[in-house]
Amino acid sequence: MRIACLRDRDEAGKRLEAIAARTEGAQMHQEEQRVAAILEQVRHGGDAALMELSERFDGLRPDPLRVPPGRLAQAWQDCPDPLRRALDLAHDRILDFHRRQRPADLAVRGPHGERLGRRWRPVQLAGIYVPGGRASYPSTVLMNAIPARVAGVERLVMVTPPGPGGEPNATVLAAAHRAGVEEVYRVGGAQAIGALAYGTATIPAVDVITGPGNLYVTLAKKAVYGSVGIDSLAGPSEVLVIADHTARPAQVAADLMAQAEHDPLAAAILITTSEALAVALPAAIEAQLEHHPRAAITLQALNTWGLIVVCSDLEEAAALSDRFAPEHLELLVEQPEPLAERIRHAGAIFLGPWSPEAVGDYLAGPNHTLPTSGTARFAGALCVETFLRHTSLIQFNRKALEATGPAVVTLAESEGLHSHAESVRQRLTGAD
């Protein structure tokens, strides 16, 4: 294993910036062009294009596209009892947390009796993308479908790639049933995003698309944004661990590997004030790589995008973390709460040794769809509001317009917008 270990703060900062930008570069333009061609084919070819593209990329024709509704219920019934109980527990915890997020409408009475407000309403149609490929993600079903249901979305559709036998993963289908998803289509990749954005004879065009995916899915979401809303442009997964002398090397190793096993582009970073931990970590990782079922992917990610940084104190560690703005931030330190207060930028913060990032992935309650690649500087987790839009409400009376209208006229005239001013004058003067 060749995980880098740095002790110079400036060098570490530059390396962190390079890791955050790992999906950028000249090759990206070529991939964007490929995705644009796929989207255009779906826009004009509809279901036939989905069949052709699925056969080209996945090796099969998903005919019919829709998974029979009865198959979802059967998948739930076929779940082993321990798995069904785990999905139930995750569902209930995620539901409870997201129910507490729903924003309230706002109603304000102005100083002249005018009424001002803001109301929230759900989008009518939402589409969720659930990845397949290297792993199955029933947790992604719950994390996307539950906030949509809490928001009150009228119609929720899900797309997910079929497996080698032509069917989506059975646990993914079981999770869909548990979350109340009735429409599931077995198509993945950029073509699935195109179907959700533009609609086909079988798959409806939606108002918002959520859910993570590979590079092609992310680029497709970027391309269709504007025609449809999206949650975020999720890049490869990442974790940053800040640890002191109290952290156990085996636990730190497992937490870093929990991200590295996702994808060869996943980033796993340790920033520590403990020289002993920095020295012990590579051996702890190598011990856990033995007989690891995803050892090749994990090792590739760690060798390419893994990093150990030794800092003089936790203040320096926090500054470097904010420079990276991690998707997941673990604080394996003696006093995590004050350090968490110091952090400005992170998608989710896990405090203390009993809060491994994995609990957030599955059932803690907060959403696991988080900003990546430094976007935690300005973005947050998927939430109920992702599936809502707010509308302003304004109702003036005569008194309110008489009191404020002259200022409106002045402002409109300062901008050279004559009819804006005239629309108020007409009311104030009573002219026909």
N, C-alpha and C positions, 0 to 999 in steps of 0.2 A: 504494500500500500504506500502511496506517495502523497499523503495529505500534507499540505504546506503548513509550516509553523512560523509566524512572524512576531517580532517584538518591537518593531519600529511603528509608531502610531501613523505617520504619514504614509508609509508603505502599505500598512494594513488598510488605511482608508481608501487608497487607490485600488487595492485588490477587491475590496468590498464593492466599489463602484463598478468594477469590471464584471463581477459576479451578477450584480443587479441588471447589467446590460447584456447578459449572455445570449439573449434571443434576438439581438439587433445585428445589423450588418448587411453587406451587399447581397448576400444570398436571400435575404428577406424579400427583396423586390421581386425576385424570380418566383418565390412561393406565393406572393400576393397576386402575381399574374396568373398562376395556376388556379388559385382560388377564384379569381374573377371569372375565369373561363368556366369553371364548374357552376358558379352561381348563374351565369348567363344561360348555360345549358338548362338548368332547372327552371329558370324563369320562363323560358320559351317551350321547353319540352315536357314539363310537369311530371306526371307519374312515370311516363316512358323513360324520361331522363333519369329519374331515380333508380329505375330498374337497371338501366345500362351502366350507370355510375357505380351502383352497388356491386354489380357483377364484375366490373373492372377492378375495383379497389378491395372488395371483400370476398370475391370469388363465388358469389351466389346472387340469385334474383329473389328478392323478398316479396314473393307473390302468394297471397295478398300482403299488402303493406301493413295492414292493421292486425295486431294480435287479438284474437277473439276474446271478448270480455270474460267469458267463462274460464279462459286459461289463466287469468289473473287470480281469480278465486281459487282455482285448483292449485296454483303455485303456493298460495297461502296455506291451504290445507295440507299440502305435501311437505311443508317446512318441518324439520325436526323440532320437537318441543322446546329445547333450549334456545334455538335460533329464533323461534316465534316469540318466546318470552323476552329475548334481548331486543327484538324489533319493537315489541310492545313498550318496553321500558324506554327505549330511545324515543319512540313516537310521543309518548306522554310527556316526557321531560322537554322535548323540543316544542311541543304544542303549548305547554304551560308558559315557557319563557316568551314565545312569540305572541301569545295572547296579551301579554303585558305591554307589548310594543305599540299596539294599534293607537294611532294618534287621534285626539279628540277634535271635533269641529270647533271653530273659533267664532264667537259672536261678540261684537263690540258696539256699544252705543257711543257715538261721537258727541262732542260738546254742544252741538246744535241740533241734536236729535237724529242725526244721520245714522244709518245702520251699516256696519262694515263686518265682513266675515271671511272665513275660509272654510271650505268644506272638503272632505276627503271622499273619493269614490274609487272603487276598484276598476281596473281595466276589465274589459269584457272577456278577452281571450288571452291566455298566457301559454307559452310553450317552454318546456324544460328539457334540457339536453342532459342525458346521463351517459357518461363515457363507458366504453368497453375496452377492448384491446388487451392491455397488459394485466388488467384486474377488473373485478366487478365492484360496483359502488352502490349498494342499496342505501347507504347513508346519504348519498347525494340525492336520491329520490326524496327521502324524508326532509332533508334540509332545504329543498326547493319547493316541494309540493305543500308542505305544512304552512309556511308563511303566505303562500298564494291562497290557500283555503281560509286562513285567518283573515286575510284582506277581503275575502268575499268574491274572488274571481268567479265569474259565471261558468266559464268553460276552460278546462285545463287539459292540455295534451302533452304527451311525453314522446320523445324520440330517443332511441337507443340502438346501437349497432347489434345485429344478430351475431350469435356465436357460430362456431364451425358447423353445427347441425342446422343452422338456419333460424334458431330460436334465441331470443335474448336470454341472459342469465336468469335462472329460475328465482334466485333470491331477490334480484332487482324487480322481477314481476310481483313477487310476494310483497315487497315493500310498497310497490305502487298500489296494490290492493289495500294495504293497511292505511295508506295515506289518502285513500279515496280517489285515486286517479283511475278513470275508466277508459280513456283513450290512449293507447300505446301503439306506436308505429316502429317497426323494426328497420330503421334506417339510421345511419350515422354519418360522421364526417361533415365536410363543408356542404355536401348536398342536402343533408338534413336541415342545416341552418337555412339554406336557400328555400327549402320547402316551407319552413315555418314563416319566413319573411314574406314570400311571394304567394304562397298557397298553391295547391295543385287540386286536381279533381277529388283527391282523397283526403289530403291533409289541409286543414284550414290555415289561412294566413292569420297570424296572431298579432297582438299589440306589443308584447314584450317577450323577449327570450332570455332565459337565465340558465345557468349551469356551466360547469367547466368542461374543457375538452383539450384535445391536442392542439398543436400549432395551427393546423388547417381550420379547425373549429373556431379558434380564437380570431384568426384572420378573416374568416367568414363573418363572424359577429361584428368585427370592425367595419367590414365592407357594407353590411346591410344597415348599420346604425344610421338612423335618420328616417329610413323607411319603417323601422320598427325600433322600439326601445330595447336596451340590453342592460344587464346587471353590471358587468365589468368586462375588461379584457384580461382574463386570468392567464398568467404565465405558469411556468413550471413551479412546483411546490418548493417551499423553503422554510427552514427553521434556523433561528439564531438562539443559542443558549448562552446566557451570562451565568458564570459559576464561580464560586469562591472555594476556599479550602474545605467547606462542609460537603461539597458534592462528591458523590461516589462515581468513580470512573466507569463502572459497568452500566450505571443508569444513564450517564451522559452518552455513552456509546450507543445504547439502545435508542435513546431519543433522537440522536443524529441519524442513525440508520433508519428510523421510522419514516423520515422524509426521503432519504437517499434511495430507499427501495421503490419509491413511486416511479422514478423516471431517470434516465441517464442525465437529464438536464436539471434535476433537483439539486438544491443547494443546502448544505449542512455546515453550520459555522459555530464554533465555540470561541467565546471571548472570556478569558479567565484571569483572575488575579493570582492563581495558584500555579507555580512552576511545576510542582509535583503532578498536578492533574494533567497539564499539557504533555508531560513526559509519559504518563501512564496511559493516556487515551488511545494511541495507535495500537498498543497491544490488546487493550480491551475490545477494540473494534475487530481486530483480526481474530480474536477468540470467538466472537459472535458470528463472524462470517463463515466459520466452519460449518458445513452442512446446511447453510442458509439457502432456502429454496429460491431466493432471488439474489443470490450472491453476485452474479455478473453485473446486473443493473446497479446494485448498491455500490459495488466497488468502482464502477465506472463513474458514477456520480461523485463519490468521495474523492477519487483521484483528480477529477477535473474541476469540481465546484465545491470541494470541501476546504475548510480553512480552520486553523487554530491560531488565535491571537492571544499573546500574553500581555496584560496591562498592569500598570502600577497600582491602580485603584479602581473602584467601581464607578467613579465619576467619569473616568476615561472610557471605561467599558460602555457606559450609557451613551456617551457622545458618539462613539463608533457605531453603536446599535442604531441611533437616530439617523446617522449618515446612510445606513443601509435601509432603514424603514422596513423591517422584516414582516412577512406574512404572519409567522408564528414566532413569538418571543417567550422563551422559558427563563425564569429567574430562579436558578438553583443556588440561592445564597442564604446566608443566615437570617437576614431580615429583608424579605422580598417586598413588603408593603411600601416602605419609603423609597426603594429603588423604582418601583412601579410608578410612583408619583413623579419621579424625575424623567421618565420616558415620555417623549412627545409623539413618536411615530411608530405604530405597530398595529397590525390587523387584529391580533388577539394576544393577550398577555397571560401566561400561566405562572401562577405564583407558588413557589415552594416545591419541595420534593415529592409531595403527594398529588401533584397536578400535571402529570405527563400530557403532552400535546394530544396523545391518542384519545383521551377522554373528551376533548373538544371536537375531535373528528367524528365521534359517534353519538354521544348522548349527554354531554354536560348541559346543553340547552341552547346557548348562543350558536349562531349560524357558523358553519365551517367554510362557507364560501367567502373567501377573504381576499383583500387586495395583495397583489404580488409585484415583484420587480420594482420596488420603491414607491408604488402608488399609494401605500399607506400614509404618505405625506398629505394626501388630499382626499382619500377615499376610505370607506369602511366596509363592513360586512354586508352581505345580502340580508335584507330584513323585510318586514311586512310592507314598509313604505315603497319597496321596489315594485310592488304590484298595485300601488295606489297612485292617483294623481290628485292634486288639490286645485280647487277653483276658487278664485276670489269673488266675493259678493259685495256689491256697493249699491246702497239705496240712499240717495240724498233727498231731503225735503226742500221746500221753498226757502225756509230760514237758513238752512245749511248752505245752499247755493248762493243766497244773497250775501252771506258772511264771507264765503271763500271765493266766489266767482271773480271778483276784481283781481285777485292774485293770479287766478288761472289765466285771465285775459293778459295780464302783464307778462307772465311766463311764456304764453303762446306767441305774443308779439315779439318777445326777445329772441325767439327761435325763427321768426319770419313765417309763422304758420297762421295765416289770416283766418281760415275757416275754423281752426280750433278755437280761436278767440271769439269768432262770430257765433259759434254754436252755444257759447255761454251768454253772449250779449242778447241773442234772440230771446232767451228765457228771462233775463233780467229786465229787459225793456218791454217785454210783452208784445214785440213786433210780430206781424203775420209772416 
